[in-house]
Amino acid sequence: MIKQFDVTSRRILTSSAIRPCEYVTFPSLVTSLINLGNIICSYKSKIFVSNKKNARNTIRLVEDVMFFLEELRNEKSRIGNLTILSLSELHFDFQKVEFLLEDCSKGDAKVWLLMKAEEVSTMFQEVVRAIGVALDVFPMKKLNLSVEVEEIVEFVKNQALKVNFLVEADDARGVRIVHSILEQFEGGFAPQPSKLQWVLRYLGICNWSGCNREVKFLETEISLQLLTDRKKEVGFMSSLMGFMTYCRCTLFDVVDSVETAQYVDESRRGNIRFLNPDDFRCPISLELMTDPVTLPTGHTYDRSSILKWFGAGNHTCPKTGEQLVSTDLVPNLALKQLIKQYFWQNGFLFPESGENRRETSRTSSLDSVAAQQAMKLLASYLTGRLLVERGEVQNKIVYEMRLISKTSVLNRSCLVESGAIPPLLILLSSMDPSTQENAIATILNLSKFPESKKELVESGGLVLILDVLQEGLKMEARQHAAGTFFYLASVEEFRVMIGEIPGIFPALMELIRDGTDHGKKNALVTVLGLLTYPGNHERALVAKLVPFLINCLKSFKREDVLTDSLAVLANLADKYQGAMAIIREGAIPTIVEVFTAANSRAAKENCLSLLLNLCANGGVEAVNILVKNTSLMKPLYSTLTEGSSRATKKASTLIRMLHEFQEKSSAGLMDQFIHLCENS
């Protein structure tokens, strides 16, 4: 039989070729070879930007071999092992040819293949010579083949063994010009537009979308290399990505395709929607992991959680209880990328923890000098044009800023240093919905960069961002505004300032009520961030956040949005005023109902935290309501057996409090119970 080779995960200029099974029958092998040959011959109609002659010569050679294979189809002679062996090698080589031609005709890797012209020409020569060797050992005389076919095979064999595949002159010239442009970038000089245009013409890239496909290909390849720790070529790839980004932004004034920010997000989604988000939760904290690490036992935890586990004196794997010989933590980069895709797909904000920022800094340090200088030149160019252009051209410039600010810390720092923030803030008042959305999306991306936060605030950005949150022309713009506040609120000083802005909580509440799931999520995590400053609790209560969220609890269809709502209420209930506001709303039965119905472990745990806070700060009034709610005990006991260790402790504490309340109340010892609640 012929083994199927997997091409779904094959990287460019690599081969997934495998040899046929040793028990393959002669007819199956010949049929499969002919099918492969037909696929190879179909590449005659494809466009090859580089290595054109080498690709065409290889296809012609395979066409000649097809005459031989077609005659073999009807061969009735006794077939020996040597015949099977040589045809198996030929099958192996044909697979390599197919992969090589597939790569050379790719529409989104043109500049990379041009710069790899010498390596690709060597690959053509090696595979063609391998075909020659396979034909050389073929036992031609033992089969009843025509003289004409034997002569063709002899000719092909001689050609395959003798031909030299060299770098073509035009390819060599293109490589030299690209290298000269990269050298200019390294020196901090902007290359001549005519040179850039010559390269794009040679590559057949004539519009913005063609240029953008090259950028996205290089970005994906860099990510894959970083995930697999194959960083050897990352620097050069980043140089080429800087080059193509510079071309895209400076040579084209029109975005000719629908490859908007939505397209950028879609390209990262893959099949992530089919995965269970619970698989991304830390077994210890039950929160979505942001820095997954793997123990020697093979189990994965969030770094902060497992470090706390070790810090408490534990030297075992939390899941298996196995004693650890080593506590070395190995970053699970593949899982981290999947979690990031999950955040991007659902419009959530991936937390920029200290560890994440350090990792991002390490990643940006892999950028080449050429890439860094190209981005500095490009940021200055875009900021300069943003100040003088109007209309569609101005919108296109802001869109370019949005794209490049999404990519890396380097790009964000270059835009900030170029003075992009003030003109971007001005555009938040634009009456063009697209321009306003692109401007606030860019500001959101820049707000992730620590050095930009202060400038955004000092430039009067808080009020302008609030205007977009309240009255943005598109719902997407309002979502981005909420996200911007989330990142700004990571700084304690700004958290205070944001909370003091009149209307901030009502505006966030309006987005929670009317926004998409993405918008609700952004608004809720922003509220949660603001509440980490105790002074904002009173402002949230004055804005009637408690009755608003209680009314919303049953209407939230997504578990993650529900989970965040419960987290906000639990945070408010951590203070006496917040707990009493929740109790006065008669919300406890609703919370119990949510706890009973919730499927998410995180939502259940947040319910438990909320109920415990209500008991601790609401005292007898809260516990009395819970004791009378007979539907609570069953899910509480279920949590004892099915929940995480943390949820189990919370459920156990709550059960104990309810039992002791009943005992104390019947014995008239309520003062002791109140003291117990206050210290729980």
N, C-alpha and C positions, 0 to 999 in steps of 0.2 A: 504494500500500500504506500501511498504518498502522504507523508506527514504534512499537516497544514502549518504554515509559518505565520506567526503573529506579527502583524505590522502596525497594530493599533498604538503600541508604545515605542515604536522605533524612532530613534533620533536621526536627524538629517546627517547624511554621509556616514551612516553606520549600516551594517547588514544584519538582517535577521535570518539569513539563509541557513537552511538545515538540509542535511543529506537525506535522500529517501530511505525508507526502512529497508533493511538488508533482505527482507522477504518479498520485496516488491516484484510483481510480475512484469515480464517484458512488455505486453500490450499496455498495461497501466502506465508504465514509465514512458513509453513512446508517446502515448496520448497526452500525458501531462507535459512533456517536453514541447510538443506541438502547440499546446494551449499557451504555454509560457512564451514560445517564439512568436505567436500571433500577437500577444500583448506587447512584446518588445517592438514588433514591426509597426504597431499602431502609433508608436511615438514619432513616426515620420511626420505626422501632422502637427506635432507640438512645436512650441517656440523655445529655442534654447538661446539664452542671452550670452552665456559664456561657454567655452568648450564646444562651440557649434560643430566644427569639423570632426572632432573626436567622437561626439555623440552620433553624427550622421555615419561616420565610417564604421562604428560599432554596429549600428542598425543594419547597414548593408552586409556586414559580415554574417550577422545572424540570419538575414534573408537568404544568403547562400547556403547556410547550414540547413535551412528549412527544406531545400530540395532533397537533401540526404535523409532528413527525418520522415518526409512524406513517403519516400520509397521504403524506409524501414517499417512503416505501418503495415505493409503487406508481406513482410518477410516470413517465410515458412520454415527456414532452416532451423536446426537445433541451436538454441541459444546457450552459450557458455557463460561462466562467471565473469570472464574478462569483459565480455560485451556489456553485461549488466553494470559492472564496475565503472567502465568508461562513460556509459550513458548517465549513471548516477552522478559522476563528477560534472558532466555537462549540464545536468539539471541544477546542480549546486551553483555553477557559474552563471547559468541563465537567470537564476534568482537574483544574483548580485547585479547583473546587468539591468534587470528590471528596476531594482531599488535605486541604482545610480541614475538611470534615466528619469525616474520619478522625481528624484531630488533636483536634477539639473533643469527640469522643466517647471519647478515650483514658481508660482507667481508672487510669492512674498519673501523669497530669500535671495533675491537677485544680487544684491551688493555683497552678501556673505559668500555666495558661490563665486562671484568674480574674484574676491580676495583670496579664495581657496583654489584659484584656477590651476596652480601647479600641482597641488595635492590631488585635485580631481583628475587631471590628465594622467597622473601616475596610477590612479585607481583604474582608469580606463585601460591603460597598458597592462596592468597586472591581470585584470579579469579576461582580457582578450588573449593574453598569452596562456592563461589557464585553460581557455577553450581550445587553443592550439595543442596543448599537452593532452587534453582529454581525447582529441581527435587522433593524435599521434599514436596513442596506445590502443586505439580501437582496432580489433581484429578484422580488418576489411576483407581479407582474402577468404575468411571462413564463411562469408555470407554471399548470397547470390545477388550482388548489386550490379547495376549497369556500369559500363565503362565510363559513361558520361558523368555519373554520380561520383565514381571513384576519382575522376579527374578534378571535379569540383571540390571534393573533400581535401585532396592533396593541395590544391591551390589555396583553399581557405587556411589549412594548417600552416603552410609556408608563410602566408601573409600574417597570420596571427602571431607566429613565433618571431618574425623579423621586424614588423612594423614598429616605429617609434612614435609615441603620442607625446607631442611637445606642446608647451604653452603657446597659444596662438598670438600672433603679433598684436592684434587689436586688444586682446585680453591683457597682455603685458603692459600696453600703454595705459589702459584703464586703471590697472593696479598702481602704476607709477603716479598717475594723477591723484588718485585717492590718497596715497601715502603723502604726497606733497601737500594736499589740503589738510590732512591730520597734523602735519608738521607746522603748518601755519597756525592752526588752532593752538597747538602746544606753545607757540611763541606769543599767543595772545593777539594774533592778527586775523581780521576777517578776510576770508578768501574771496577772490573775484567771482561775482555771480556767473560769469561766462564759463569758468571752470566747473562750477557746480552743475550748470545746465548741460555741459558736455557729458558729464558722468551720467546724469539722469537720462539724457537722450540715448546714450549707448546702452543703458539698462532697459530702455523701453518704458520708462516711468514718465508719464506725461501729465499727471494730475495729482491733486492732494491725496486722494484715496489710495493711489498706488504707492505714494511715499509713506503714507500712514501704515499700510500693510507691512512694509519693510520694518518700520519702527516696532510694530506689535510683535513681529516674528522675533526680532532681536531681544525684545524685552522678555518674551516667553523663554527663549533659549537661555538667557542669563539666569532667570529664575530657576530653571531646571538644573543648570549647572551648580547653582548655589545649594539647591536642595540635595543634590547627590555628592556634594563636596568635590566636584570636578571644576575647580576654579581656574584652571590653567589658561583658558582663553577668555575669561570674563572681562579682563581689562581691554583687550582688543575689541571684543563685542561692544563694550560700552563706548569705545571710541567711535565705532561705526554707527551706533545708535545716536550718539550726539551729532554725528555728521548728517544722518538722515533726518533727524528732528530739526536741525538747523535748515536743511533744504526745504522741509515741509512748511516751516514757518515763514521763510523769507522769499521763497520763489512762487508761492501760490496765494492769491488773495481770496480764493473762493473754495469753500468746502463743498466738494461736488458729490458727496454721498451722505447716507444716513448714519454714518459711523460717528454718532454723537457719544456723549458720556454714557448713555444707556448701552450703546454697543460695547464700550470699553468694559462696562460691568458684566454684560452678557458673555463676553469672551472669556471671562474668568470663572463662569459658573460651572461649566462642564456638567457632570451628572450628579452634582452635590445635592440636588433636590431629592434624590432618592435615598440619601443617607439619613439615619436617625440622629437628630441633634443630641440626644441623650448620650450617644457614644463620644461626644466631645466634652462631656462633663467630668470633672475631677472626681474620682471615687471618694475622696475625703471631704471636699467642700461642696460637691454637687453643683458648683458653678461651672460655666463654660471656661475651659482652659484658655489662657492666653500665652502661656509659656510651657507647653507640655514637655516633660522629661521622662525618660524610661529608666527603671531600675534594672539591675542584673537579673531579676526574676522575670523580666519581660513585661511587667505591668507599668502603665503610664499614669503619671499624676501631674498636677500643676506644680511648678517649681516652688512657689511660695508655700503651698500646703504641705508638701513633703518635707520642706526644710523646717517648718514648724513641728512636724511629727518627729523629725530627728532631734530638734532642739529640746523636745520634751523628754529626751532620754531614751526614745525608742530606736532599736536597731533591727527592726523587722520590716517585712513588706506588709503594709496595712491590709491588703486583700488576702494574702495567703498565710500570713503569720510566720513565714519562713525567715529564719535568722540570716541577716545579710553579712556576707564576708566583706563586701565593699559597699560603700554608700556613694560611689561615683554616679553622677547623673548624666545621662546621654541625651542631648536635645533631640526631640522627635520632630524633625523639620518637616517631614512629609505630612504628619498629622496637623502641625501648625498651619501649613499652607491650606489644608482642607478647612480648618476652622476659620481662617481668614476669608476663604471663599464663601463660607456659610454666612459670615458677617456681611460681606459685600452683597451677596445674593439677596439678603433680607433687609438691606439698607441700614444695618446696625453699625455703630461706631466701634471699631476695634480699639480696645483700651491701649493707650500708649504708656505702658508702665515703664519704670526705670530700666528694667531688663530689656524691654522691647526697644527702647530708645538706644540703649547701648548696642543692641544687635543691629539696629538700623544704621547706626554710625559706622559699625564695622562693615556693613554692606556697602555704604556709600564710599568707604575708603578704598573699595575695590575699583571705583571709577578711575579711569585713566586720566592723565594730565590733559590729554586732548579733549576728553569728554567734559571735564570740569571747565576748561577755558571756553569751549564751544558754548556751554550753557551760560557762562557769564556774558559772553558776547551776545547771545540770543536774548537773554533777559533784558539787557540794556537796549537792544534793538526794539523789542516788543514794548517796553515801557515808554521809550521815546515816541514810537508811533501811536501808542494809546493816547498820548496827550494831544495829538494833532488830527487824528483820523475821526471820522464820524460815520454814522449809519452802519451798513452791512460790514464794511471793512473793519470798523471799530469792534463790532460784535465778533468777527472772526478772530481778531487779536485776543480778545478776552477769552474766547473759546480755547485758543492755543495755550494761554496761561493756565486755564482750567486743566487741560490735559497734562501739561508738563508738571504742574504743581502736585498732581495726583501721584506722580511716579516715584519721587525720592526726596530725601532731606536736602540733598545737594541742590536740586532744582528750586526747592522752596527758599533756601537761603539765598540763592542767586537772585530770585525775584524780589525778595525783601531788600537786599542790598542795592538793587537797581532803583529802588524808590517806587515800587509798584503799588504799595498799599494805599497812599492818598488818592490816586486817580481811580483805583478800584472802589474805594468807599464812595466817591462821588457818583459812580455809576450805579450804586444801589438805589439812587433816586430816578433812574432811567424809566421812561414810560414804555420802553420796548421790553416785553416780557422775557424774550430770549436773552437780551443783554443783561437784564437784572439777574436772571437766574444764573447765567455764566459767571457774573461778577461775585455773587454771594457764594457760589460753589467754589470759586477760586479762593475766596477769603476763608471758607471752611477748611480747605486744604492747607492754607498758610497758617491757620490758627493751631495746627498740630505742631508747628515749628516753634520751639520755646522762645526764640528771640523775636518772633513776630507779635507775640501776645501783647507786650508792653506798647509797641508802636500802634497796634490796632486800638487799644484803649486810649492812649494819649492823643491819637488823631481824631478823637470824637466818635469812634466806631460803635460804641455801645448803643447810643441812641439810634444811629442809622440802621444797625442790625435789628434793633427792636422794631423799627418801622417796617422792615421786611417781614419779620415774624408776625406782626399784626396785620399788615395790609399787602403782603407780597402779591404780585400779579399772577403768579402761578403757585400751586400748592407745593411744588418741588422747591421753589425758592424759600418758602416758609419753613420747610423741613430742614434745608441747609442752614437757615438762620438759627434754628434750635440747636443743630449740631455744633455750630460755631460757639454758641454760649456754653455748650457742654465742655469744649476744650478750654475756653477762656476761664471757666469756673474751676479748672484744675489748679489755678493759682489762688491761694487763700485771699490775697488782697483784692483780686478781681471778683472773687466769689461774694465778698461783702458788697462791692460796688454794684454788681449785677442785681443782687437782692434788693438794693435800695432804689433801683430804677422803678418809678411808678408804672404799674401796668405789666410788669414782667410775668408775674404768676398768672393773672387773667389771660395773657396772650398764650402762655404755654398750655393752660387749661383749654383754651379754644382749639388749639392744635390737637390736643388729646381727644377732644370731642369730634372734630370735623376732619381731621387729617387721615391720610392713608395709614396702614399698619406701620409703614416706615416712619411716618411723621409722628404717630403716637409714641413709638419706641424712642425716637430722638427726644421728644418733649419730656417723657417720663424719666429717662436717664439724666436729663438736664436738671429736672426738679430734684432728683435724688442727689445730684452733685451739689446743688445749692443748699440742700438741707444739712450737708456736712458742717456748715457754719451754723451754730445754734441760734444766732440772731435772726436767721431767716425762717425759723419755725413760726414765730409769731406772725410774720408777714404772710406766710402760707395759710395760717389759720384765719387771718383777717380776710384773705381772698376767698375764703370758704372752700378751700381745697378738699377738706374732709368730706362734706356732703357730696361734693362733685364726684370724687373718686368712688364713694360708696354707691352712688347711683350708676356709675359706669361699670362696676365690677361684673355684673351679670351680662352686660352687653359685649364685653371683650371676647372675641372668638379665638384669638390666638393665645396659646398658653404663655408665650414669652412676654407678651404685653400684660397679661394678667399677673404674671410673676413680678414684673417691675412695679405694677400698681400696688401689690401687696407689700413690696419692699418699701415703697414710699410711706404707706400707712404704718408699717412697723417702725419706721424711723420716727414718724410723728408721735407714735404711741410710746416712744422711749422717754418722752417728757410728760409731766402730769397734765399740762393744758391740752396736749394732743390726745392723750388717752381719754380724757373726759369728753373732749369734742366728739370722739368716735363713739363713746358709750351713749352720749346724749342723742346721737343720731339713730340710736337703736340698731346699730350695725352688727352687733355680735351674732345674731342668728344668720345674717347674710354671710358673714365670714365663716361660720361653721358649715354652712351649705356649700360654700366654695371649697373649703377644706375637704369635704366629703366627696365632691364631684371631680376635683382636680386630678388630672392624669400625670402631670409633671411632678417629679420629686422635688424640684426647686420651688414650685408653687406651694406644695404642701409644707415644706420647711418654712417658707416665708409666712404662711398662715400660722404655724406654730409659734414663730417668733412674735408675730403680731398679738396672738392670744396671750402669750406669756407677759409681754409688755403691758397689755391691758390689765392683767391680773396684778402685776407689780405696781403699776401706777394708778390703776382705777380701784384697786382693793376689793373690798367686800361686794361692792355694787357689780363689778364685772364677774367675779367668781360666782355670785349668786345666780346670775343669768346663765352661766355655763352649766352649773349643776342642774338646773331645771331643763337643760336641753338634752334630752335623752338620745338624740341622734349622734352626739359627739363621741361617745365612748367607743363605739365599734371601730371607726377609722383611727382613733388613738391607739387602740390595742393592735390594730393591723400594722401601724407604723412601727410598733415595738419589734415586730418580726420581719417586716419587709423594708424598713427605712434604713438610711445610712446611720453610722454611729452617732453623728451629730443630731440627726432628726430623732433618733431613738432616745437620746438623753433629754431632748426637749419634751418629747411625748411623755416620757417617764416622769419628768418634773411636773408637768401639767396634771397628769393622773394623780400623782401624790398630793398636789395642792387641792384638787377637787375632793379627794377622799378625806383629807384632814379637815377641810371646810365642813364637810358633813358631820364628822366626829365632833369638832369643836362647837359647831352651832347647836348640836343636840345636847352637849354638855355645858353650854353657856360660857364657853371660853373664847369668845370672839376676839378679845384683845390680843391673845397669844397668836391667833391666826393672822391678824393684821400685821403683827410684827414679822411673821413668817413670810408674808407676801412682799413686804418691803425689803427683805433680805434675800429673796429668791433670785 
